[in-house]
Amino acid sequence: MALINKEGSIRRIREGLEKLPEFAGYEILSYKRNRGLDLLRIEAGLVLVRERGYREAEYRVSMADLEKLLKSLFRFEFPRSRQLRLYQLASPEERGQTRKRL
């Protein structure tokens, strides 16, 4: 788990996803853990993005379009957040687990 700044996090997440194996990914949560995004790498150039928070939605996007989608989702899901929680997921089953409260 890492607490990362929202500024510059999109590039870091995209670079990390390119290095992960298939069906692994990231879970991005707000500081209070009440809103989040799940990113799973499905195949070489395809990512599954699940939005949980203000809206419930699922997107399949290419790596090239991921940055643009994340930028708009960050504005909507994390409008006032300065820091986000980033968890690495080893498999799709780990999505949505309750995380330890501080």
A tleap script that builds the chain and sets N, CA, C and O, in Angstrom:
source leaprc.protein.ff14SB
mol = sequence {
  NMET ALA LEU ILE ASN LYS GLU GLY SER ILE
  ARG ARG ILE ARG GLU GLY LEU GLU LYS LEU
  PRO GLU PHE ALA GLY TYR GLU ILE LEU SER
  TYR LYS ARG ASN ARG GLY LEU ASP LEU LEU
  ARG ILE GLU ALA GLY LEU VAL LEU VAL ARG
  GLU ARG GLY TYR ARG GLU ALA GLU TYR ARG
  VAL SER MET ALA ASP LEU GLU LYS LEU LEU
  LYS SER LEU PHE ARG PHE GLU PHE PRO ARG
  SER ARG GLN LEU ARG LEU TYR GLN LEU ALA
  SER PRO GLU GLU ARG GLY GLN THR ARG LYS
  ARG CLEU
}
set mol.1.N position { 0.847 -1.166 0.000 }
set mol.1.CA position { 0.000 0.000 0.000 }
set mol.1.C position { 0.889 1.224 0.000 }
set mol.1.O position { 1.901 1.289 0.698 }
set mol.2.N position { 0.487 2.180 -0.792 }
set mol.2.CA position { 1.235 3.427 -0.842 }
set mol.2.C position { 0.258 4.583 -0.861 }
set mol.2.O position { -0.799 4.509 -1.488 }
set mol.3.N position { 0.609 5.616 -0.192 }
set mol.3.CA position { -0.154 6.859 -0.234 }
set mol.3.C position { 0.585 7.758 -1.221 }
set mol.3.O position { 1.716 8.171 -0.964 }
set mol.4.N position { -0.059 8.062 -2.358 }
set mol.4.CA position { 0.612 8.808 -3.418 }
set mol.4.C position { -0.107 10.117 -3.683 }
set mol.4.O position { -1.304 10.237 -3.422 }
set mol.5.N position { 0.616 11.097 -4.198 }
set mol.5.CA position { 0.018 12.362 -4.585 }
set mol.5.C position { -0.775 12.174 -5.867 }
set mol.5.O position { -0.366 11.428 -6.756 }
set mol.6.N position { -1.906 12.852 -5.956 }
set mol.6.CA position { -2.744 12.736 -7.149 }
set mol.6.C position { -2.032 13.305 -8.368 }
set mol.6.O position { -2.186 12.792 -9.477 }
set mol.7.N position { -1.256 14.361 -8.164 }
set mol.7.CA position { -0.492 14.951 -9.262 }
set mol.7.C position { 0.579 13.970 -9.714 }
set mol.7.O position { 1.392 13.535 -8.898 }
set mol.8.N position { 0.599 13.624 -10.949 }
set mol.8.CA position { 1.605 12.729 -11.482 }
set mol.8.C position { 1.331 11.253 -11.261 }
set mol.8.O position { 2.126 10.412 -11.681 }
set mol.9.N position { 0.227 10.921 -10.612 }
set mol.9.CA position { -0.052 9.521 -10.312 }
set mol.9.C position { -0.517 8.751 -11.546 }
set mol.9.O position { -0.298 7.543 -11.631 }
set mol.10.N position { -1.143 9.417 -12.489 }
set mol.10.CA position { -1.653 8.731 -13.686 }
set mol.10.C position { -0.501 8.120 -14.479 }
set mol.10.O position { -0.587 6.974 -14.920 }
set mol.11.N position { 0.553 8.866 -14.656 }
set mol.11.CA position { 1.705 8.365 -15.403 }
set mol.11.C position { 2.345 7.191 -14.664 }
set mol.11.O position { 2.731 6.201 -15.285 }
set mol.12.N position { 2.455 7.301 -13.351 }
set mol.12.CA position { 3.052 6.233 -12.539 }
set mol.12.C position { 2.217 4.953 -12.619 }
set mol.12.O position { 2.767 3.855 -12.709 }
set mol.13.N position { 0.902 5.094 -12.588 }
set mol.13.CA position { 0.004 3.945 -12.656 }
set mol.13.C position { 0.095 3.282 -14.029 }
set mol.13.O position { 0.160 2.057 -14.126 }
set mol.14.N position { 0.100 4.089 -15.086 }
set mol.14.CA position { 0.179 3.543 -16.442 }
set mol.14.C position { 1.487 2.778 -16.656 }
set mol.14.O position { 1.486 1.691 -17.234 }
set mol.15.N position { 2.582 3.336 -16.198 }
set mol.15.CA position { 3.877 2.665 -16.331 }
set mol.15.C position { 3.906 1.364 -15.521 }
set mol.15.O position { 4.473 0.366 -15.967 }
set mol.16.N position { 3.305 1.378 -14.351 }
set mol.16.CA position { 3.257 0.176 -13.529 }
set mol.16.C position { 2.406 -0.920 -14.147 }
set mol.16.O position { 2.761 -2.097 -14.077 }
set mol.17.N position { 1.276 -0.542 -14.757 }
set mol.17.CA position { 0.407 -1.526 -15.396 }
set mol.17.C position { 1.100 -2.225 -16.559 }
set mol.17.O position { 0.870 -3.409 -16.802 }
set mol.18.N position { 1.938 -1.501 -17.270 }
set mol.18.CA position { 2.643 -2.096 -18.407 }
set mol.18.C position { 3.608 -3.192 -17.955 }
set mol.18.O position { 3.897 -4.114 -18.718 }
set mol.19.N position { 4.101 -3.100 -16.732 }
set mol.19.CA position { 5.061 -4.070 -16.216 }
set mol.19.C position { 4.404 -5.275 -15.546 }
set mol.19.O position { 5.045 -6.312 -15.374 }
set mol.20.N position { 3.126 -5.149 -15.167 }
set mol.20.CA position { 2.445 -6.226 -14.445 }
set mol.20.C position { 2.029 -7.360 -15.383 }
set mol.20.O position { 1.815 -7.130 -16.573 }
set mol.21.N position { 1.912 -8.583 -14.854 }
set mol.21.CA position { 1.412 -9.695 -15.676 }
set mol.21.C position { -0.092 -9.545 -15.919 }
set mol.21.O position { -0.751 -8.706 -15.306 }
set mol.22.N position { -0.622 -10.372 -16.821 }
set mol.22.CA position { -2.055 -10.331 -17.106 }
set mol.22.C position { -2.862 -10.704 -15.870 }
set mol.22.O position { -2.418 -11.508 -15.051 }
set mol.23.N position { -4.046 -10.120 -15.738 }
set mol.23.CA position { -4.983 -10.317 -14.635 }
set mol.23.C position { -4.441 -9.837 -13.294 }
set mol.23.O position { -4.896 -10.285 -12.242 }
set mol.24.N position { -3.489 -8.946 -13.329 }
set mol.24.CA position { -3.015 -8.253 -12.129 }
set mol.24.C position { -3.307 -6.780 -12.359 }
set mol.24.O position { -3.577 -6.373 -13.489 }
set mol.25.N position { -3.257 -5.980 -11.310 }
set mol.25.CA position { -3.562 -4.570 -11.493 }
set mol.25.C position { -3.420 -3.767 -10.221 }
set mol.25.O position { -2.672 -4.124 -9.311 }
set mol.26.N position { -4.164 -2.663 -10.182 }
set mol.26.CA position { -4.122 -1.741 -9.053 }
set mol.26.C position { -5.525 -1.419 -8.577 }
set mol.26.O position { -6.487 -1.454 -9.344 }
set mol.27.N position { -5.621 -1.105 -7.297 }
set mol.27.CA position { -6.839 -0.551 -6.718 }
set mol.27.C position { -6.466 0.833 -6.193 }
set mol.27.O position { -5.536 0.977 -5.400 }
set mol.28.N position { -7.197 1.840 -6.642 }
set mol.28.CA position { -6.949 3.219 -6.237 }
set mol.28.C position { -8.132 3.661 -5.388 }
set mol.28.O position { -9.275 3.606 -5.841 }
set mol.29.N position { -7.872 4.094 -4.173 }
set mol.29.CA position { -8.935 4.499 -3.253 }
set mol.29.C position { -8.709 5.925 -2.781 }
set mol.29.O position { -7.581 6.418 -2.750 }
set mol.30.N position { -9.805 6.576 -2.415 }
set mol.30.CA position { -9.685 7.894 -1.800 }
set mol.30.C position { -9.059 7.722 -0.416 }
set mol.30.O position { -8.934 6.602 0.079 }
set mol.31.N position { -8.672 8.818 0.194 }
set mol.31.CA position { -8.036 8.732 1.503 }
set mol.31.C position { -8.954 8.049 2.514 }
set mol.31.O position { -8.493 7.268 3.346 }
set mol.32.N position { -10.258 8.343 2.442 }
set mol.32.CA position { -11.222 7.757 3.377 }
set mol.32.C position { -11.690 6.361 2.955 }
set mol.32.O position { -12.457 5.728 3.680 }
set mol.33.N position { -11.245 5.879 1.807 }
set mol.33.CA position { -11.561 4.553 1.271 }
set mol.33.C position { -13.034 4.370 0.923 }
set mol.33.O position { -13.510 3.235 0.871 }
set mol.34.N position { -13.766 5.450 0.684 }
set mol.34.CA position { -15.174 5.307 0.354 }
set mol.34.C position { -15.450 5.371 -1.149 }
set mol.34.O position { -16.573 5.103 -1.575 }
set mol.35.N position { -14.460 5.717 -1.949 }
set mol.35.CA position { -14.585 5.745 -3.404 }
set mol.35.C position { -13.328 5.147 -4.001 }
set mol.35.O position { -12.249 5.230 -3.415 }
set mol.36.N position { -13.477 4.538 -5.184 }
set mol.36.CA position { -12.273 3.956 -5.756 }
set mol.36.C position { -12.401 3.524 -7.197 }
set mol.36.O position { -13.479 3.542 -7.791 }
set mol.37.N position { -11.269 3.136 -7.735 }
set mol.37.CA position { -11.154 2.602 -9.085 }
set mol.37.C position { -10.337 1.319 -9.021 }
set mol.37.O position { -9.353 1.229 -8.286 }
set mol.38.N position { -10.758 0.328 -9.804 }
set mol.38.CA position { -9.989 -0.909 -9.953 }
set mol.38.C position { -9.477 -0.954 -11.378 }
set mol.38.O position { -10.237 -0.737 -12.322 }
set mol.39.N position { -8.197 -1.234 -11.539 }
set mol.39.CA position { -7.588 -1.336 -12.860 }
set mol.39.C position { -6.973 -2.720 -12.987 }
set mol.39.O position { -6.088 -3.079 -12.210 }
set mol.40.N position { -7.432 -3.501 -13.961 }
set mol.40.CA position { -6.899 -4.838 -14.192 }
set mol.40.C position { -6.386 -4.928 -15.617 }
set mol.40.O position { -7.069 -4.533 -16.562 }
set mol.41.N position { -5.205 -5.441 -15.759 }
set mol.41.CA position { -4.638 -5.643 -17.092 }
set mol.41.C position { -5.173 -6.972 -17.622 }
set mol.41.O position { -4.845 -8.034 -17.093 }
set mol.42.N position { -5.991 -6.908 -18.661 }
set mol.42.CA position { -6.630 -8.108 -19.208 }
set mol.42.C position { -5.707 -8.812 -20.188 }
set mol.42.O position { -5.517 -10.025 -20.105 }
set mol.43.N position { -5.137 -8.062 -21.106 }
set mol.43.CA position { -4.169 -8.608 -22.059 }
set mol.43.C position { -3.152 -7.533 -22.370 }
set mol.43.O position { -3.159 -6.478 -21.735 }
set mol.44.N position { -2.281 -7.771 -23.325 }
set mol.44.CA position { -1.132 -6.898 -23.570 }
set mol.44.C position { -1.487 -5.417 -23.659 }
set mol.44.O position { -0.818 -4.606 -23.019 }
set mol.45.N position { -2.491 -5.033 -24.409 }
set mol.45.CA position { -2.789 -3.615 -24.562 }
set mol.45.C position { -4.147 -3.214 -24.056 }
set mol.45.O position { -4.627 -2.136 -24.407 }
set mol.46.N position { -4.801 -4.044 -23.233 }
set mol.46.CA position { -6.173 -3.794 -22.811 }
set mol.46.C position { -6.276 -3.779 -21.289 }
set mol.46.O position { -5.706 -4.631 -20.608 }
set mol.47.N position { -7.014 -2.797 -20.767 }
set mol.47.CA position { -7.175 -2.637 -19.320 }
set mol.47.C position { -8.657 -2.548 -18.997 }
set mol.47.O position { -9.411 -1.871 -19.696 }
set mol.48.N position { -9.074 -3.230 -17.938 }
set mol.48.CA position { -10.439 -3.148 -17.435 }
set mol.48.C position { -10.440 -2.167 -16.273 }
set mol.48.O position { -9.682 -2.336 -15.317 }
set mol.49.N position { -11.289 -1.138 -16.347 }
set mol.49.CA position { -11.382 -0.115 -15.301 }
set mol.49.C position { -12.775 -0.201 -14.703 }
set mol.49.O position { -13.766 -0.067 -15.421 }
set mol.50.N position { -12.864 -0.424 -13.399 }
set mol.50.CA position { -14.149 -0.463 -12.700 }
set mol.50.C position { -14.208 0.722 -11.744 }
set mol.50.O position { -13.309 0.930 -10.929 }
set mol.51.N position { -15.270 1.483 -11.860 }
set mol.51.CA position { -15.467 2.685 -11.044 }
set mol.51.C position { -16.454 2.370 -9.926 }
set mol.51.O position { -17.541 1.853 -10.182 }
set mol.52.N position { -16.076 2.682 -8.681 }
set mol.52.CA position { -16.941 2.473 -7.519 }
set mol.52.C position { -16.946 3.757 -6.703 }
set mol.52.O position { -15.896 4.205 -6.242 }
set mol.53.N position { -18.092 4.338 -6.524 }
set mol.53.CA position { -18.161 5.575 -5.750 }
set mol.53.C position { -19.414 6.339 -6.089 }
set mol.53.O position { -20.524 5.880 -5.819 }
set mol.54.N position { -19.240 7.501 -6.678 }
set mol.54.CA position { -20.397 8.287 -7.094 }
set mol.54.C position { -21.170 7.563 -8.178 }
set mol.54.O position { -22.400 7.596 -8.194 }
set mol.55.N position { -20.452 6.904 -9.093 }
set mol.55.CA position { -21.060 6.103 -10.156 }
set mol.55.C position { -20.512 4.696 -10.073 }
set mol.55.O position { -19.415 4.468 -9.563 }
set mol.56.N position { -21.296 3.747 -10.585 }
set mol.56.CA position { -20.842 2.364 -10.724 }
set mol.56.C position { -20.755 2.106 -12.221 }
set mol.56.O position { -21.779 2.058 -12.902 }
set mol.57.N position { -19.541 1.939 -12.741 }
set mol.57.CA position { -19.368 1.739 -14.175 }
set mol.57.C position { -18.148 0.866 -14.428 }
set mol.57.O position { -17.284 0.705 -13.566 }
set mol.58.N position { -18.101 0.310 -15.628 }
set mol.58.CA position { -16.986 -0.536 -16.034 }
set mol.58.C position { -16.587 -0.152 -17.457 }
set mol.58.O position { -17.443 0.024 -18.324 }
set mol.59.N position { -15.283 -0.026 -17.688 }
set mol.59.CA position { -14.760 0.379 -18.995 }
set mol.59.C position { -13.660 -0.581 -19.412 }
set mol.59.O position { -12.903 -1.076 -18.576 }
set mol.60.N position { -13.577 -0.841 -20.715 }
set mol.60.CA position { -12.452 -1.575 -21.299 }
set mol.60.C position { -11.755 -0.609 -22.239 }
set mol.60.O position { -12.337 -0.166 -23.229 }
set mol.61.N position { -10.516 -0.284 -21.932 }
set mol.61.CA position { -9.783 0.701 -22.729 }
set mol.61.C position { -8.393 0.180 -23.074 }
set mol.61.O position { -7.848 -0.696 -22.402 }
set mol.62.N position { -7.843 0.741 -24.135 }
set mol.62.CA position { -6.469 0.401 -24.504 }
set mol.62.C position { -5.517 1.225 -23.642 }
set mol.62.O position { -5.924 2.201 -23.013 }
set mol.63.N position { -4.260 0.830 -23.619 }
set mol.63.CA position { -3.252 1.569 -22.854 }
set mol.63.C position { -3.131 3.004 -23.363 }
set mol.63.O position { -2.865 3.922 -22.587 }
set mol.64.N position { -3.327 3.194 -24.668 }
set mol.64.CA position { -3.202 4.531 -25.238 }
set mol.64.C position { -4.304 5.462 -24.730 }
set mol.64.O position { -4.064 6.654 -24.539 }
set mol.65.N position { -5.513 4.929 -24.510 }
set mol.65.CA position { -6.643 5.753 -24.063 }
set mol.65.C position { -6.782 5.799 -22.541 }
set mol.65.O position { -7.619 6.536 -22.021 }
set mol.66.N position { -5.980 5.027 -21.833 }
set mol.66.CA position { -6.109 4.936 -20.378 }
set mol.66.C position { -5.852 6.272 -19.687 }
set mol.66.O position { -6.574 6.640 -18.761 }
set mol.67.N position { -4.854 6.979 -20.121 }
set mol.67.CA position { -4.486 8.240 -19.465 }
set mol.67.C position { -5.630 9.253 -19.531 }
set mol.67.O position { -5.920 9.923 -18.540 }
set mol.68.N position { -6.268 9.367 -20.671 }
set mol.68.CA position { -7.375 10.313 -20.848 }
set mol.68.C position { -8.572 9.922 -19.974 }
set mol.68.O position { -9.199 10.782 -19.357 }
set mol.69.N position { -8.887 8.613 -19.923 }
set mol.69.CA position { -10.001 8.142 -19.092 }
set mol.69.C position { -9.721 8.374 -17.613 }
set mol.69.O position { -10.593 8.854 -16.888 }
set mol.70.N position { -8.514 8.039 -17.156 }
set mol.70.CA position { -8.180 8.228 -15.743 }
set mol.70.C position { -8.241 9.691 -15.340 }
set mol.70.O position { -8.666 10.014 -14.231 }
set mol.71.N position { -7.824 10.565 -16.220 }
set mol.71.CA position { -7.869 11.994 -15.918 }
set mol.71.C position { -9.303 12.443 -15.645 }
set mol.71.O position { -9.548 13.175 -14.686 }
set mol.72.N position { -10.250 12.012 -16.475 }
set mol.72.CA position { -11.642 12.405 -16.270 }
set mol.72.C position { -12.249 11.706 -15.051 }
set mol.72.O position { -13.036 12.314 -14.325 }
set mol.73.N position { -11.896 10.446 -14.818 }
set mol.73.CA position { -12.417 9.736 -13.648 }
set mol.73.C position { -11.866 10.312 -12.350 }
set mol.73.O position { -12.589 10.400 -11.357 }
set mol.74.N position { -10.600 10.703 -12.346 }
set mol.74.CA position { -10.015 11.321 -11.152 }
set mol.74.C position { -10.741 12.618 -10.812 }
set mol.74.O position { -11.005 12.892 -9.641 }
set mol.75.N position { -11.062 13.409 -11.813 }
set mol.75.CA position { -11.779 14.662 -11.562 }
set mol.75.C position { -13.151 14.398 -10.971 }
set mol.75.O position { -13.615 15.156 -10.119 }
set mol.76.N position { -13.809 13.325 -11.415 }
set mol.76.CA position { -15.156 13.026 -10.944 }
set mol.76.C position { -15.155 12.315 -9.597 }
set mol.76.O position { -15.895 12.710 -8.697 }
set mol.77.N position { -14.343 11.281 -9.441 }
set mol.77.CA position { -14.349 10.469 -8.222 }
set mol.77.C position { -13.550 11.086 -7.073 }
set mol.77.O position { -13.917 10.919 -5.910 }
set mol.78.N position { -12.483 11.782 -7.377 }
set mol.78.CA position { -11.616 12.354 -6.341 }
set mol.78.C position { -11.476 13.860 -6.538 }
set mol.78.O position { -10.365 14.339 -6.761 }
set mol.79.N position { -12.570 14.622 -6.464 }
set mol.79.CA position { -12.486 16.055 -6.802 }
set mol.79.C position { -11.625 16.884 -5.855 }
set mol.79.O position { -10.961 17.824 -6.293 }
set mol.80.N position { -11.624 16.553 -4.566 }
set mol.80.CA position { -10.858 17.371 -3.616 }
set mol.80.C position { -9.692 16.626 -2.988 }
set mol.80.O position { -8.979 17.175 -2.149 }
set mol.81.N position { -9.498 15.388 -3.389 }
set mol.81.CA position { -8.413 14.589 -2.807 }
set mol.81.C position { -7.063 15.071 -3.312 }
set mol.81.O position { -6.902 15.357 -4.499 }
set mol.82.N position { -6.118 15.157 -2.430 }
set mol.82.CA position { -4.746 15.472 -2.809 }
set mol.82.C position { -3.886 14.211 -2.813 }
set mol.82.O position { -2.909 14.107 -3.555 }
set mol.83.N position { -4.272 13.256 -1.968 }
set mol.83.CA position { -3.535 12.000 -1.894 }
set mol.83.C position { -4.496 10.835 -2.095 }
set mol.83.O position { -5.660 10.890 -1.698 }
set mol.84.N position { -3.983 9.786 -2.718 }
set mol.84.CA position { -4.772 8.593 -2.997 }
set mol.84.C position { -4.044 7.369 -2.453 }
set mol.84.O position { -2.821 7.367 -2.313 }
set mol.85.N position { -4.809 6.342 -2.154 }
set mol.85.CA position { -4.227 5.083 -1.699 }
set mol.85.C position { -4.109 4.157 -2.900 }
set mol.85.O position { -5.065 3.989 -3.657 }
set mol.86.N position { -2.953 3.563 -3.072 }
set mol.86.CA position { -2.688 2.683 -4.199 }
set mol.86.C position { -2.312 1.300 -3.676 }
set mol.86.O position { -1.324 1.150 -2.956 }
set mol.87.N position { -3.104 0.288 -4.041 }
set mol.87.CA position { -2.844 -1.094 -3.670 }
set mol.87.C position { -2.586 -1.891 -4.935 }
set mol.87.O position { -3.257 -1.681 -5.946 }
set mol.88.N position { -1.628 -2.797 -4.896 }
set mol.88.CA position { -1.373 -3.664 -6.034 }
set mol.88.C position { -2.179 -4.942 -5.858 }
set mol.88.O position { -2.183 -5.534 -4.779 }
set mol.89.N position { -2.863 -5.370 -6.919 }
set mol.89.CA position { -3.687 -6.568 -6.895 }
set mol.89.C position { -2.980 -7.673 -7.682 }
set mol.89.O position { -2.560 -7.460 -8.819 }
set mol.90.N position { -2.852 -8.836 -7.082 }
set mol.90.CA position { -2.205 -9.960 -7.759 }
set mol.90.C position { -3.192 -10.736 -8.617 }
set mol.90.O position { -2.796 -11.410 -9.568 }
set mol.91.N position { -4.496 -10.643 -8.281 }
set mol.91.CA position { -5.514 -11.364 -9.046 }
set mol.91.C position { -6.838 -10.605 -8.965 }
set mol.91.O position { -6.993 -9.741 -8.102 }
set mol.92.N position { -7.793 -10.908 -9.841 }
set mol.92.CA position { -9.089 -10.225 -9.818 }
set mol.92.C position { -9.886 -10.471 -8.537 }
set mol.92.O position { -10.749 -9.664 -8.191 }
set mol.93.N position { -9.616 -11.559 -7.832 }
set mol.93.CA position { -10.358 -11.869 -6.604 }
set mol.93.C position { -10.070 -10.882 -5.479 }
set mol.93.O position { -10.865 -10.770 -4.546 }
set mol.94.N position { -8.965 -10.175 -5.547 }
set mol.94.CA position { -8.590 -9.241 -4.482 }
set mol.94.C position { -9.324 -7.906 -4.566 }
set mol.94.O position { -9.227 -7.088 -3.651 }
set mol.95.N position { -10.056 -7.678 -5.657 }
set mol.95.CA position { -10.757 -6.399 -5.812 }
set mol.95.C position { -11.854 -6.256 -4.763 }
set mol.95.O position { -12.543 -7.223 -4.438 }
set mol.96.N position { -12.009 -5.060 -4.244 }
set mol.96.CA position { -13.103 -4.752 -3.337 }
set mol.96.C position { -12.969 -5.280 -1.926 }
set mol.96.O position { -13.928 -5.188 -1.160 }
set mol.97.N position { -11.840 -5.823 -1.547 }
set mol.97.CA position { -11.643 -6.272 -0.178 }
set mol.97.C position { -11.673 -5.081 0.760 }
set mol.97.O position { -11.257 -3.983 0.392 }
set mol.98.N position { -12.162 -5.294 1.967 }
set mol.98.CA position { -12.107 -4.215 2.939 }
set mol.98.C position { -10.673 -4.064 3.393 }
set mol.98.O position { -9.998 -5.050 3.689 }
set mol.99.N position { -10.214 -2.840 3.447 }
set mol.99.CA position { -8.825 -2.562 3.823 }
set mol.99.C position { -8.776 -2.099 5.261 }
set mol.99.O position { -9.757 -1.581 5.794 }
set mol.100.N position { -7.648 -2.286 5.875 }
set mol.100.CA position { -7.438 -1.912 7.268 }
set mol.100.C position { -7.643 -0.420 7.462 }
set mol.100.O position { -7.071 0.392 6.733 }
set mol.101.N position { -8.456 -0.059 8.444 }
set mol.101.CA position { -8.695 1.339 8.793 }
set mol.101.C position { -7.601 1.825 9.724 }
set mol.101.O position { -7.142 1.091 10.599 }
set mol.102.N position { -7.190 3.054 9.533 }
set mol.102.CA position { -6.156 3.628 10.407 }
set mol.102.C position { -6.774 4.253 11.640 }
set mol.102.O position { -6.057 4.784 12.489 }
savepdb mol mol.pdb
quit
